[in-house]
Amino acid sequence: METTRVSAKSNLWIYHIFACLSVTAWGLSFISTRVLLDNGLHPIEIYIYRSTIAYIALLSICHKRLIANNLKDELLFVLCGIVAGSVYFIAENVALEYTLVSNVSLITSLPPLLTVLLVGIVYKSDRPGKGAYIGSTIAFIGVGLVIFNSSFNMSINPLGDLLALLAAFCWAIYGLLLKPLNAHYDAKFITRKVFFYGVLTALPFLSIEAEIAPFEILLRPTVIYNLLFLGLICSLGAFLLWAYTVIKIGAVTASNYLYFQPIITLIFSVLILSEPLTIIGCAGCALILAGVWLSDYLQRLSWKGGHRP
């Protein structure tokens, strides 16, 4: 019996590797999207292509149930598709046209913290403690520095940072919408529905876009490789690995790996895209990461102390 327990515990290392792989893929996804933008694809096109690829792949392995249990849940999935699909990714992709890739990755690392605050507003029984507010203040000062830094760079438009902030709030709202759905549906079903309604609600945005990339651009090897990377690795593979990781090592332990996503993006955006590093930008990066980490750390200390935050 003891041998079995030790063996089970020792095998958990594979899920820590899964977490690292997922976060690395998400960190690189910003750079991959930037490459596609530079090749002439529109932000809305990129989202529709990557999500369609992910949806078809996921549908091939998760197709026993197509519709939710009731109309209310189906409408919740529509909202999820909007806030975590079309609006989130379109705002994020458009942001990459105006600001640094590293800025977008940093600002979109805020959703875990924003979700805690929004849950406290909507569900009075889950109000966050002082740690969440302290962490929020520090993190938002960091966001302010990042946007402030952008406003003094003639090649960067602060609008991109604000769009990234909008994306972060959308993902936080998605966390609220998931609360009633997680009790009745598994991760693959929820993700597939989000992909479907995300693409569906993105089509009206595409219809008002005057310039669509010519078909020959889609045949470029660089475009094909990056779309497959975003669709199969970032949207599908990384999510499934993350879902298994959360089940095996817990959401708290897994979420700690998310702190490294903006760092990965920052490093590779400098190496691959030659983006500049500034003191103010680095200070903003440090404050955002410190705020998100401190909020999580203080809340866990509160739980260990025997009372809810």
C-alpha positions in Angstrom: 0.0 0.0 0.0 2.8 2.4 0.9 4.7 1.5 -2.3 1.6 2.4 -4.3 1.3 5.8 -2.6 5.0 6.6 -3.2 4.7 5.5 -6.8 1.6 7.7 -7.4 3.3 10.7 -5.9 6.5 10.2 -7.8 4.6 10.1 -11.1 3.2 13.6 -10.5 6.4 15.1 -12.0 5.0 14.5 -15.5 2.1 16.9 -14.8 4.6 19.6 -13.7 6.2 19.1 -17.2 2.7 19.4 -18.7 2.2 22.7 -16.9 5.6 24.0 -18.2 4.7 23.0 -21.8 1.3 24.7 -21.6 2.6 28.0 -20.3 5.5 28.0 -22.8 3.1 27.4 -25.6 0.8 30.3 -24.4 3.8 32.6 -24.0 5.0 31.9 -27.5 1.4 32.3 -28.9 1.8 36.1 -28.8 4.9 35.9 -30.9 3.3 33.5 -33.4 0.3 35.9 -33.7 2.7 38.8 -34.3 4.4 36.8 -37.1 1.0 36.2 -38.8 0.1 39.9 -38.5 3.4 40.8 -40.2 2.5 38.4 -43.0 -0.6 40.3 -43.8 -3.4 38.4 -41.9 -6.0 40.4 -40.0 -6.5 39.9 -36.2 -10.0 38.6 -36.8 -8.9 36.1 -39.5 -6.1 34.8 -37.2 -8.6 34.1 -34.5 -11.2 32.4 -36.8 -8.5 30.2 -38.5 -6.9 29.0 -35.2 -10.2 28.4 -33.4 -11.7 26.5 -36.4 -8.6 24.3 -36.5 -8.9 23.6 -32.8 -12.6 23.0 -33.0 -12.4 20.5 -35.8 -9.6 18.6 -34.0 -11.5 18.6 -30.7 -14.8 17.6 -32.3 -13.0 14.5 -33.7 -12.3 13.3 -30.1 -15.3 14.8 -28.3 -18.6 14.4 -30.3 -20.9 12.3 -28.3 -22.8 15.3 -26.9 -23.5 18.4 -29.1 -26.0 20.4 -27.1 -26.2 21.5 -23.5 -28.7 20.1 -21.0 -31.0 23.1 -21.3 -31.5 26.5 -23.0 -30.1 28.5 -20.1 -26.8 26.5 -20.2 -26.6 26.9 -24.0 -27.0 30.6 -23.7 -24.2 30.6 -21.0 -22.0 28.8 -23.6 -22.8 31.6 -26.1 -21.7 34.2 -23.6 -18.5 32.2 -22.9 -17.8 32.1 -26.7 -18.1 35.8 -26.8 -16.0 36.8 -23.8 -13.4 34.0 -23.9 -13.5 33.6 -27.7 -14.4 36.3 -30.2 -14.1 39.5 -28.1 -11.1 38.2 -26.0 -8.9 37.1 -28.9 -9.9 39.9 -31.3 -9.0 42.4 -28.6 -5.8 40.6 -27.9 -4.8 40.2 -31.6 -5.7 43.8 -32.4 -3.7 44.9 -29.4 -0.6 43.2 -30.9 -0.9 45.6 -33.9 -0.5 48.7 -31.7 1.8 47.7 -28.8 4.6 45.4 -27.9 4.1 41.7 -27.7 5.6 41.6 -24.2 3.1 44.3 -23.1 0.1 42.3 -24.2 1.4 39.1 -22.5 2.0 41.0 -19.3 -1.4 42.7 -19.2 -3.3 39.5 -20.1 -1.7 37.8 -17.1 -4.1 39.7 -14.9 -7.3 37.5 -15.3 -6.6 35.2 -12.3 -6.5 38.2 -10.0 -9.4 40.0 -11.7 -11.5 36.8 -11.4 -11.0 36.7 -7.7 -12.2 40.3 -7.4 -15.2 39.8 -9.7 -16.2 36.6 -7.9 -16.2 38.6 -4.6 -18.5 41.2 -6.2 -21.0 38.7 -7.7 -20.8 36.0 -5.0 -20.9 37.7 -1.5 -19.9 34.4 0.2 -16.6 34.4 -1.8 -15.4 37.9 -1.1 -11.6 38.2 -1.4 -9.4 39.1 1.6 -7.0 42.0 2.0 -4.3 40.0 0.1 -6.3 40.2 -3.1 -6.7 44.0 -2.8 -3.1 44.6 -2.0 -2.0 42.4 -4.9 -4.5 44.1 -7.2 -3.2 47.6 -6.3 0.4 46.6 -7.0 -0.5 44.8 -10.2 -2.5 47.7 -11.6 0.3 50.1 -10.8 2.4 47.8 -12.9 -0.2 48.0 -15.7 -0.1 51.8 -15.4 3.7 51.8 -15.8 3.5 49.6 -18.9 0.9 51.9 -20.5 2.8 55.0 -19.4 6.0 53.6 -21.0 4.1 53.0 -24.2 2.8 56.5 -24.4 6.4 57.8 -24.5 7.4 55.5 -27.4 6.5 57.0 -30.7 6.2 53.6 -32.3 3.7 52.3 -29.8 0.1 53.3 -29.3 -1.3 53.0 -25.7 -4.6 51.9 -27.4 -3.0 48.4 -27.7 -2.4 48.2 -23.9 -6.0 49.3 -23.2 -7.3 46.6 -25.6 -5.1 44.0 -23.8 -6.7 45.2 -20.5 -10.1 44.7 -22.1 -9.1 41.1 -23.0 -8.0 40.5 -19.5 -11.4 41.6 -18.1 -13.1 39.4 -20.7 -11.2 36.4 -19.5 -12.0 37.2 -15.9 -15.7 37.3 -16.7 -15.3 33.9 -18.4 -14.1 32.6 -15.0 -17.4 33.7 -13.5 -19.5 32.1 -16.3 -17.6 28.8 -15.8 -18.7 28.5 -12.2 -22.2 27.1 -12.9 -21.0 25.1 -16.0 -18.2 23.2 -14.4 -20.6 21.3 -12.2 -22.4 19.7 -15.2 -19.9 19.5 -18.1 -16.4 18.3 -18.6 -13.5 20.4 -19.8 -13.4 19.1 -23.3 -17.1 19.8 -23.9 -16.9 23.3 -22.4 -13.9 24.1 -24.5 -15.5 22.8 -27.7 -18.6 24.9 -27.2 -16.4 28.0 -26.5 -14.5 27.4 -29.8 -17.8 27.0 -31.7 -19.6 30.0 -30.4 -16.4 32.0 -30.5 -16.0 31.5 -34.2 -19.7 32.0 -34.8 -19.8 35.4 -33.0 -16.5 36.5 -34.7 -18.0 36.2 -38.2 -20.0 39.5 -38.0 -16.7 41.2 -37.1 -15.1 39.7 -40.2 -18.0 40.8 -42.4 -17.3 44.5 -41.6 -13.6 44.1 -42.3 -12.9 45.5 -45.8 -9.5 43.8 -46.4 -9.2 40.1 -46.2 -5.8 38.5 -46.8 -5.5 37.0 -50.3 -5.6 33.2 -50.4 -2.0 32.9 -51.5 -0.9 34.3 -48.2 -2.4 31.3 -46.5 -0.2 29.0 -48.6 3.0 30.5 -47.2 4.9 27.9 -45.1 5.4 30.4 -42.3 1.6 31.2 -42.2 0.7 27.5 -42.3 3.1 26.5 -39.5 2.1 29.4 -37.2 -1.7 28.7 -37.7 -1.2 25.1 -36.9 0.9 26.0 -33.9 -1.8 28.3 -32.6 -4.7 26.0 -33.4 -3.3 22.6 -32.4 -0.7 23.4 -29.9 -1.9 26.6 -28.1 -5.6 26.4 -28.4 -6.1 22.6 -28.2 -3.0 20.7 -27.0 -1.9 23.2 -24.3 -5.5 23.4 -22.9 -5.9 19.7 -22.6 -2.5 19.3 -20.9 -3.5 22.1 -18.6 -6.8 20.4 -17.8 -5.1 17.2 -16.8 -2.5 19.1 -14.8 -5.1 20.9 -12.7 -6.9 17.6 -12.0 -3.7 15.9 -10.8 -1.7 18.6 -9.0 -4.5 21.1 -8.1 -5.5 24.5 -9.4 -3.3 26.4 -6.9 -0.1 24.6 -7.7 -0.8 24.7 -11.4 -1.6 28.4 -11.4 1.8 29.2 -10.1 3.3 28.3 -13.4 1.2 31.0 -15.1 3.5 33.6 -13.6 6.2 32.6 -16.1 4.1 33.2 -19.2 4.9 36.9 -19.6 8.5 36.2 -18.8 8.7 33.7 -21.6 7.0 36.1 -24.0 9.3 38.9 -22.9 12.5 36.9 -23.5 11.4 35.5 -26.9 10.0 38.9 -28.1 13.4 40.4 -27.5 15.3 37.5 -29.1 12.9 36.9 -32.1 11.2 40.2 -32.7 13.9 42.5 -31.4 11.5 44.4 -29.2 13.1 47.0 -26.9 13.6 46.7 -23.1 13.2 49.8 -20.9 13.6 50.4 -17.2 10.0 51.5 -16.8 8.7 48.6 -18.8 10.7 46.1 -16.7 9.5 47.8 -13.5 5.9 47.4 -14.8 6.6 43.7 -15.5 7.9 43.2 -12.1 5.0 44.9 -10.4 2.4 43.0 -12.4 4.0 39.6 -11.6 4.6 40.6 -7.9 1.0 41.7 -7.5 -0.5 38.6 -9.0 1.8 36.4 -7.0 1.3 38.3 -3.7 -2.4 38.2 -4.0 -2.3 34.4 -4.4 0.3 33.9 -1.7 -1.5 36.0 1.0 -4.9 34.3 0.3 -3.3 30.9 0.8 -1.7 32.1 4.0 -5.2 33.2 5.1 -6.7 29.7 4.3 -3.9 28.0 6.3 -4.7 30.3 9.2 -8.1 28.6 9.5 -10.4 31.2 8.0 -11.6 32.2 4.6 -10.1 35.3 3.0 
